């Protein structure tokens, strides 16, 4: 998808949001008879707990990284759009599988974190942020703990894509914390 996104254009302020809306609109037009949509995300109008919605839907589980983990994609997925629509959809049921973290006994994500922010019980956000904001941080444009996750590494983003996302989040952290 990254190459397709780049071909679509990265020249706007939020190219991934723009592309996600474009693809979702195509889907709605093609499969849902162009039904009216109330966009929940990505917009600035609503705060949507995407990780919690993913967990509720059975698409992901909490992980030591503070983000979701998928049984199918590991930690290499993202929720890019959320919307409400008045359309008849087939009911689908997912089988409940245990979190992939339950069968990961070595927990390399925990030992790979240079500031011990990644813990089995919870994720310590402040040490992570402080370290990412520090000068010459190895975590500025990637997360060694996330890269260490052994669950479905075949879905790992390219280094270019990882660095794009981490640079965007680092810029947001700098803006938020005034660095």
SULLINKA-V508136 format. One record per residue. N is the residue number from 1. RES is the residue in three letters. PSI is psi in degrees with one decimal (* if undefined). Layout:
# SULLINKA-V508136
n=N res=RES psi=PSI
n=N res=RES psi=PSI
This chain:
# SULLINKA-V508136
n=1 res=UNK psi=-31.9
n=2 res=UNK psi=-43.8
n=3 res=UNK psi=-38.6
n=4 res=UNK psi=-42.4
n=5 res=UNK psi=-45.5
n=6 res=UNK psi=-39.2
n=7 res=UNK psi=-31.7
n=8 res=UNK psi=-28.1
n=9 res=UNK psi=130.6
n=10 res=UNK psi=21.2
n=11 res=UNK psi=-2.2
n=12 res=UNK psi=172.4
n=13 res=UNK psi=-34.1
n=14 res=UNK psi=71.5
n=15 res=UNK psi=-33.7
n=16 res=UNK psi=-42.0
n=17 res=UNK psi=-45.0
n=18 res=UNK psi=-45.6
n=19 res=UNK psi=-38.4
n=20 res=UNK psi=-42.6
n=21 res=UNK psi=-42.8
n=22 res=UNK psi=-49.4
n=23 res=UNK psi=-40.4
n=24 res=UNK psi=-40.4
n=25 res=UNK psi=-39.3
n=26 res=UNK psi=-44.0
n=27 res=UNK psi=-47.4
n=28 res=UNK psi=-41.4
n=29 res=UNK psi=-43.1
n=30 res=UNK psi=-43.3
n=31 res=UNK psi=-16.5
n=32 res=UNK psi=27.9
n=33 res=UNK psi=36.0
n=34 res=UNK psi=38.5
n=35 res=UNK psi=153.0
n=36 res=UNK psi=144.8
n=37 res=UNK psi=138.6
n=38 res=UNK psi=108.0
n=39 res=UNK psi=127.1
n=40 res=UNK psi=-36.8
n=41 res=UNK psi=136.0
n=42 res=UNK psi=115.9
n=43 res=UNK psi=169.5
n=44 res=UNK psi=-0.8
n=45 res=UNK psi=-27.2
n=46 res=UNK psi=145.8
n=47 res=UNK psi=117.3
n=48 res=UNK psi=123.9
n=49 res=UNK psi=79.4
n=50 res=UNK psi=-42.7
n=51 res=UNK psi=-41.3
n=52 res=UNK psi=-37.9
n=53 res=UNK psi=-40.8
n=54 res=UNK psi=-42.1
n=55 res=UNK psi=-44.8
n=56 res=UNK psi=-37.7
n=57 res=UNK psi=-10.0
n=58 res=UNK psi=15.3
n=59 res=UNK psi=-21.7
n=60 res=UNK psi=172.0
n=61 res=UNK psi=157.0
n=62 res=UNK psi=150.1
n=63 res=UNK psi=164.5
n=64 res=UNK psi=-17.1
n=65 res=UNK psi=-5.3
n=66 res=UNK psi=-0.7
n=67 res=UNK psi=175.3
n=68 res=UNK psi=160.3
n=69 res=UNK psi=134.7
n=70 res=UNK psi=142.1
n=71 res=UNK psi=-26.1
n=72 res=UNK psi=-35.4
n=73 res=UNK psi=1.3
n=74 res=UNK psi=-134.9
n=75 res=UNK psi=14.9
n=76 res=UNK psi=66.9
n=77 res=UNK psi=165.3
n=78 res=UNK psi=150.5
n=79 res=UNK psi=123.9
n=80 res=UNK psi=-14.0
n=81 res=UNK psi=143.9
n=82 res=UNK psi=133.6
n=83 res=UNK psi=160.5
n=84 res=UNK psi=143.0
n=85 res=UNK psi=143.3
n=86 res=UNK psi=90.1
n=87 res=UNK psi=149.2
n=88 res=UNK psi=123.1
n=89 res=UNK psi=148.1
n=90 res=UNK psi=144.6
n=91 res=UNK psi=135.5
n=92 res=UNK psi=147.6
n=93 res=UNK psi=133.2
n=94 res=UNK psi=149.1
n=95 res=UNK psi=140.7
n=96 res=UNK psi=121.2
n=97 res=UNK psi=154.4
n=98 res=UNK psi=160.8
n=99 res=UNK psi=137.8
n=100 res=UNK psi=-22.0
n=101 res=UNK psi=-25.9
n=102 res=UNK psi=-31.7
n=103 res=UNK psi=7.3
n=104 res=UNK psi=99.8
n=105 res=UNK psi=-30.1
n=106 res=UNK psi=-25.1
n=107 res=UNK psi=58.7
n=108 res=UNK psi=-20.9
n=109 res=UNK psi=-35.8
n=110 res=UNK psi=-48.7
n=111 res=UNK psi=-20.8
n=112 res=UNK psi=-14.5
n=113 res=UNK psi=120.2
n=114 res=UNK psi=-13.4
n=115 res=UNK psi=16.0
n=116 res=UNK psi=30.3
n=117 res=UNK psi=-28.3
n=118 res=UNK psi=116.8
n=119 res=UNK psi=153.7
n=120 res=UNK psi=-41.4
n=121 res=UNK psi=-37.5
n=122 res=UNK psi=168.6
n=123 res=UNK psi=129.2
n=124 res=UNK psi=97.9
n=125 res=UNK psi=-44.3
n=126 res=UNK psi=-48.4
n=127 res=UNK psi=-35.6
n=128 res=UNK psi=-49.8
n=129 res=UNK psi=-47.2
n=130 res=UNK psi=-42.8
n=131 res=UNK psi=-41.4
n=132 res=UNK psi=-34.8
n=133 res=UNK psi=-10.4
n=134 res=UNK psi=152.8
n=135 res=UNK psi=134.4
n=136 res=UNK psi=32.9
n=137 res=UNK psi=132.8
n=138 res=UNK psi=-9.2
n=139 res=UNK psi=5.9
n=140 res=UNK psi=-43.8
n=141 res=UNK psi=16.4
n=142 res=UNK psi=164.0
n=143 res=UNK psi=108.6
n=144 res=UNK psi=-33.6
n=145 res=UNK psi=-43.8
n=146 res=UNK psi=-41.4
n=147 res=UNK psi=-25.3
n=148 res=UNK psi=-12.8
n=149 res=UNK psi=124.8
n=150 res=UNK psi=1.9
n=151 res=UNK psi=113.2
n=152 res=UNK psi=58.3
n=153 res=UNK psi=-15.3
n=154 res=UNK psi=-15.8
n=155 res=UNK psi=4.6
n=156 res=UNK psi=138.4
n=157 res=UNK psi=158.0
n=158 res=UNK psi=158.4
n=159 res=UNK psi=-39.3
n=160 res=UNK psi=-44.2
n=161 res=UNK psi=-43.5
n=162 res=UNK psi=-49.3
n=163 res=UNK psi=-37.1
n=164 res=UNK psi=-52.5
n=165 res=UNK psi=-42.8
n=166 res=UNK psi=-32.8
n=167 res=UNK psi=-39.2
n=168 res=UNK psi=-44.9
n=169 res=UNK psi=-34.0
n=170 res=UNK psi=-40.8
n=171 res=UNK psi=-40.3
n=172 res=UNK psi=-39.6
n=173 res=UNK psi=-42.9
n=174 res=UNK psi=-43.9
n=175 res=UNK psi=-45.7
n=176 res=UNK psi=-42.5
n=177 res=UNK psi=-0.1
n=178 res=UNK psi=32.6
n=179 res=UNK psi=*
